[in-house]
């Protein structure tokens, strides 16, 4: 079995860090590659990342949810609910929480 046959009938999604992704698609023995830039992060996804790391919802102030960690003194604000957070905001929140 060759390389093309092994990939046939499969779609592979490969994430490169938080900025780029690659999608490999095999159609009739031909492999197509799509490279893109991640631009959309939903606040719901960011909240799940924080909670998985041990952050707890402390309070809600307006449209921002404030998270505190039991072992850290930092408070992390997350604009929520918001479907499309700018990539810079996401990176800043992750850095503040120690996830980046």
C-alpha positions as YAML, in Angstrom:
chain: A
units: angstrom
residues:
- id: 1
  name: UNK
  ca: [0.00, 0.00, 0.00]
- id: 2
  name: UNK
  ca: [1.46, 3.33, -1.05]
- id: 3
  name: UNK
  ca: [1.30, 6.71, 0.63]
- id: 4
  name: UNK
  ca: [-1.74, 7.85, -1.35]
- id: 5
  name: UNK
  ca: [-3.75, 4.72, -0.61]
- id: 6
  name: UNK
  ca: [-3.03, 5.01, 3.11]
- id: 7
  name: UNK
  ca: [-4.44, 8.55, 3.17]
- id: 8
  name: UNK
  ca: [-7.49, 7.87, 1.04]
- id: 9
  name: UNK
  ca: [-10.86, 8.26, 2.78]
- id: 10
  name: UNK
  ca: [-9.34, 10.36, 5.55]
- id: 11
  name: UNK
  ca: [-9.34, 14.04, 6.49]
- id: 12
  name: UNK
  ca: [-6.51, 15.17, 8.75]
- id: 13
  name: UNK
  ca: [-6.64, 18.39, 10.77]
- id: 14
  name: UNK
  ca: [-3.28, 19.48, 12.11]
- id: 15
  name: UNK
  ca: [-3.01, 22.49, 14.42]
- id: 16
  name: UNK
  ca: [0.28, 24.39, 14.54]
- id: 17
  name: UNK
  ca: [0.27, 26.26, 17.83]
- id: 18
  name: UNK
  ca: [-2.58, 28.72, 18.27]
- id: 19
  name: UNK
  ca: [-2.16, 30.58, 14.99]
- id: 20
  name: UNK
  ca: [-2.16, 28.20, 12.04]
- id: 21
  name: UNK
  ca: [-3.78, 24.97, 10.93]
- id: 22
  name: UNK
  ca: [-3.38, 22.51, 8.06]
- id: 23
  name: UNK
  ca: [-6.14, 20.34, 6.58]
- id: 24
  name: UNK
  ca: [-5.15, 17.34, 4.45]
- id: 25
  name: UNK
  ca: [-7.89, 15.84, 2.27]
- id: 26
  name: UNK
  ca: [-7.58, 12.81, 0.00]
- id: 27
  name: UNK
  ca: [-9.92, 12.65, -2.99]
- id: 28
  name: UNK
  ca: [-9.60, 9.82, -5.51]
- id: 29
  name: UNK
  ca: [-5.96, 9.21, -4.64]
- id: 30
  name: UNK
  ca: [-4.93, 12.90, -4.76]
- id: 31
  name: UNK
  ca: [-3.94, 14.73, -1.60]
- id: 32
  name: UNK
  ca: [-5.08, 18.34, -1.21]
- id: 33
  name: UNK
  ca: [-3.54, 20.61, 1.40]
- id: 34
  name: UNK
  ca: [-5.25, 23.66, 2.88]
- id: 35
  name: UNK
  ca: [-3.31, 26.00, 5.16]
- id: 36
  name: UNK
  ca: [-5.11, 28.68, 7.12]
- id: 37
  name: UNK
  ca: [-4.85, 31.08, 10.01]
- id: 38
  name: UNK
  ca: [-6.96, 30.67, 13.14]
- id: 39
  name: UNK
  ca: [-8.78, 33.92, 13.81]
- id: 40
  name: UNK
  ca: [-11.90, 32.98, 15.73]
- id: 41
  name: UNK
  ca: [-11.91, 31.94, 19.36]
- id: 42
  name: UNK
  ca: [-15.17, 31.89, 21.25]
- id: 43
  name: UNK
  ca: [-15.24, 33.01, 24.86]
- id: 44
  name: UNK
  ca: [-16.88, 29.69, 25.75]
- id: 45
  name: UNK
  ca: [-13.76, 27.85, 24.57]
- id: 46
  name: UNK
  ca: [-11.50, 30.16, 26.57]
- id: 47
  name: UNK
  ca: [-13.63, 29.65, 29.71]
- id: 48
  name: UNK
  ca: [-13.31, 25.85, 29.30]
- id: 49
  name: UNK
  ca: [-9.51, 26.18, 29.03]
- id: 50
  name: UNK
  ca: [-9.37, 28.24, 32.23]
- id: 51
  name: UNK
  ca: [-11.65, 25.88, 34.14]
- id: 52
  name: UNK
  ca: [-9.60, 22.87, 33.00]
- id: 53
  name: UNK
  ca: [-6.52, 24.57, 34.48]
- id: 54
  name: UNK
  ca: [-8.24, 25.06, 37.85]
- id: 55
  name: UNK
  ca: [-9.58, 28.62, 37.48]
- id: 56
  name: UNK
  ca: [-12.93, 29.29, 39.18]
- id: 57
  name: UNK
  ca: [-15.56, 31.90, 38.35]
- id: 58
  name: UNK
  ca: [-15.26, 34.53, 41.09]
- id: 59
  name: UNK
  ca: [-17.76, 37.15, 39.94]
- id: 60
  name: UNK
  ca: [-19.45, 38.69, 36.92]
- id: 61
  name: UNK
  ca: [-18.98, 42.40, 36.29]
- id: 62
  name: UNK
  ca: [-21.01, 43.65, 33.34]
- id: 63
  name: UNK
  ca: [-20.08, 41.54, 30.34]
- id: 64
  name: UNK
  ca: [-16.85, 40.23, 31.90]
- id: 65
  name: UNK
  ca: [-16.48, 37.05, 33.91]
- id: 66
  name: UNK
  ca: [-13.70, 37.28, 36.49]
- id: 67
  name: UNK
  ca: [-11.79, 34.08, 37.23]
- id: 68
  name: UNK
  ca: [-9.55, 33.39, 40.22]
- id: 69
  name: UNK
  ca: [-7.21, 30.49, 40.81]
- id: 70
  name: UNK
  ca: [-6.97, 28.96, 44.31]
- id: 71
  name: UNK
  ca: [-3.16, 29.00, 44.20]
- id: 72
  name: UNK
  ca: [-2.59, 32.30, 42.34]
- id: 73
  name: UNK
  ca: [-3.37, 35.88, 43.36]
- id: 74
  name: UNK
  ca: [-4.14, 37.02, 39.80]
- id: 75
  name: UNK
  ca: [-7.69, 37.70, 38.56]
- id: 76
  name: UNK
  ca: [-8.33, 36.99, 34.89]
- id: 77
  name: UNK
  ca: [-11.16, 38.84, 33.09]
- id: 78
  name: UNK
  ca: [-12.90, 37.16, 30.13]
- id: 79
  name: UNK
  ca: [-15.44, 39.05, 27.99]
- id: 80
  name: UNK
  ca: [-18.38, 36.61, 27.94]
- id: 81
  name: UNK
  ca: [-20.54, 35.74, 26.06]
- id: 82
  name: UNK
  ca: [-18.73, 36.72, 22.88]
- id: 83
  name: UNK
  ca: [-18.45, 34.58, 19.77]
- id: 84
  name: UNK
  ca: [-15.35, 36.04, 18.12]
- id: 85
  name: UNK
  ca: [-12.60, 37.27, 20.42]
- id: 86
  name: UNK
  ca: [-9.66, 39.02, 18.74]
- id: 87
  name: UNK
  ca: [-6.54, 36.86, 18.67]
- id: 88
  name: UNK
  ca: [-4.55, 39.47, 20.62]
- id: 89
  name: UNK
  ca: [-7.13, 39.45, 23.43]
- id: 90
  name: UNK
  ca: [-7.04, 35.65, 23.59]
- id: 91
  name: UNK
  ca: [-3.23, 35.63, 23.73]
- id: 92
  name: UNK
  ca: [-3.23, 38.27, 26.49]
- id: 93
  name: UNK
  ca: [-5.78, 36.32, 28.59]
- id: 94
  name: UNK
  ca: [-3.84, 33.06, 28.14]
- id: 95
  name: UNK
  ca: [-0.59, 34.80, 29.10]
- id: 96
  name: UNK
  ca: [-2.20, 36.38, 32.18]
- id: 97
  name: UNK
  ca: [-3.54, 32.97, 33.25]
- id: 98
  name: UNK
  ca: [-0.22, 31.25, 32.61]
- id: 99
  name: UNK
  ca: [-1.59, 29.06, 29.81]
- id: 100
  name: UNK
  ca: [0.67, 30.37, 27.05]
...
